[in-house]
């Protein structure tokens, strides 16, 4: 992993390399697929942020340029 914030695209690439396919190769050439990948990613990030906050386990700062 990496210390410090990640860019959205870098996180999508990391997820694409994970065992479970995230769909980024298709998204690189299709605007609708890229929007769908962005929406799913940010939905998951906001849920994770809320869970971390509720459990007092940390804070996740979310911004399209730095996560």
Buried (B, 14 or more C-beta within 10 A) or exposed (E): EEEEEBEBBEBBBBBBEEEEEBBBEBBBEEEEBBEBBBEBBBEEBEEEBEEEEEEEEEEBEBEEEEB
